[in-house]
Amino acid sequence: MDSPILRTPLPPGSKICIVGAGTTGLLAAKNALEQGYRPVVFEKTDRIGGVWRQDDPGPAQHSPAYDSLYTNSSSTLMNISDFEFPFSTSYHFPTRQEICRYYQAYCDHFNLGPLIRFSTSVVHVAPVLCPQGGNTEWLVTAVQAGAQHEPERFQAVLLASGQFSEPEWPRLAGMHLFQGVVQHSKTYRNPKDLAGKRVLIVGIGNSALDISLEVARSDAASVEIACRSGTTIIPVSDFHGQPCDQILLNRFFDALPSKMRLLFFFALTRKTNQVFHQAGLQKPPPEYAHGHFSNLKEHAAYREMLESGRIKLRPGLQELGPRSATFNDGTVAEVDYIICCTGYKFSFPYLETSVREQAFVQRNVEHGQKSFNLQYMKLYRHILHPEHPTLAFLGIVLTYGNESCVGEMQARWALSLWRGATPQPTRKELRAHVEAVEKSAEAKT
């Protein structure tokens, strides 16, 4: 008979390790308390806020937040389930400073501060296989002020350290020849040093759209975007400035027939995507058509930049020269400064190597003349480790909407499952789900 994934539920009072006191980590801590557990939150910086709170540039830089950053989701959808914004935001979409202020208020309201060990970095998380067929427990080693603590034992671990830690750098032929500046969007803060520069943005994701518009409004000499593949551009607001998420993410819209939803979505995005395609953006490959999109904040302003030629879209980058870039269509642009908006690698360096290898796939894929880094995680419901179900990953998802909201629901589900209040899958069901995830990811290569 196939057995459930947990040998026994985790009893009240069990110690739960939470890595990260960003938005998702705080939500997980509050929910762990509510479900009768003893959460301990490890935060490597001296403040809460995660990616929304800036820190100083340098080798230890944690946050990728640039000065002008604000959310893609409206304040209505950024609301936590049981704690609405206690103040009015400056616009429909809160700024990074307002998000930090909001989560500080949440932390204070639920008295989460005493649970957090600030300036404490987790350096190792290793499984402990319990005798008599018990659940996997965990030894967590942390460092504070340069001193390594003794390993501490926990009955379960929630990883909320996010997915914006280790930059993904593109493979750029001729990089050794290039005499200008190359940086990743993680270290970009503002365009003050770009006056007179010929700027090339690599990538066409959310950050690339934000940064390219900001640079185009500055005194930069030119702005080009190299995009290897296409995407669907989704404006975050409609033509009247109202947030699209309040239109698309509700029960009424979900209840509409699928063809009507598609027609409405097409009408909402058609004009903006038409301008991008006329400017040279490719359509996404068929296998990515429903999951490859980028959120555009100021669509009217961006369309003007494309139509005037202030922002130029180019195909993929073929090679660099000392002060030039050659693209896949043979065209050449003069370039002084490159900003790589090429995303991030999954990075949980503190996990025991065997645990990491059981859950992560990261490898280079050659596809004709193109190569790319394939990465995905083999998790049950995008949350549970395939071999150790007392280890949960939070917020490693792609959503149209508030990812912290999804992280809160993930934490609530994992904690409820551990407590025995939510039906467990069997080991056979878990394996079948993970195999389907792997098959789907590999099919896109």
Secondary structure as UniProt FT lines:
FT   TURN            12..13
FT   STRAND          15..19
FT   HELIX           23..34
FT   TURN            35..36
FT   STRAND          38..42
FT   HELIX           50..52
FT   TURN            59..60
FT   TURN            67..68
FT   HELIX           75..78
FT   TURN            81..82
FT   HELIX           96..109
FT   TURN            110..111
FT   HELIX           113..115
FT   STRAND          116..117
FT   TURN            118..119
FT   STRAND          120..128
FT   HELIX           131..133
FT   STRAND          137..144
FT   TURN            145..146
FT   STRAND          147..148
FT   STRAND          152..154
FT   STRAND          156..159
FT   STRAND          166..167
FT   TURN            173..174
FT   HELIX           175..177
FT   STRAND          181..184
FT   HELIX           185..187
FT   TURN            192..193
FT   TURN            195..196
FT   STRAND          198..202
FT   HELIX           206..216
FT   TURN            217..219
FT   STRAND          222..226
FT   STRAND          232..235
FT   TURN            239..240
FT   HELIX           245..248
FT   HELIX           251..255
FT   HELIX           258..278
FT   TURN            279..280
FT   HELIX           286..288
FT   TURN            289..291
FT   STRAND          293..296
FT   HELIX           299..308
FT   STRAND          311..314
FT   STRAND          317..320
FT   STRAND          324..327
FT   TURN            328..329
FT   STRAND          332..334
FT   STRAND          337..340
FT   STRAND          344..345
FT   TURN            349..350
FT   HELIX           353..359
FT   STRAND          360..367
FT   TURN            368..369
FT   STRAND          370..377
FT   TURN            381..383
FT   TURN            389..390
FT   STRAND          391..393
FT   HELIX           403..419
FT   HELIX           427..443
//
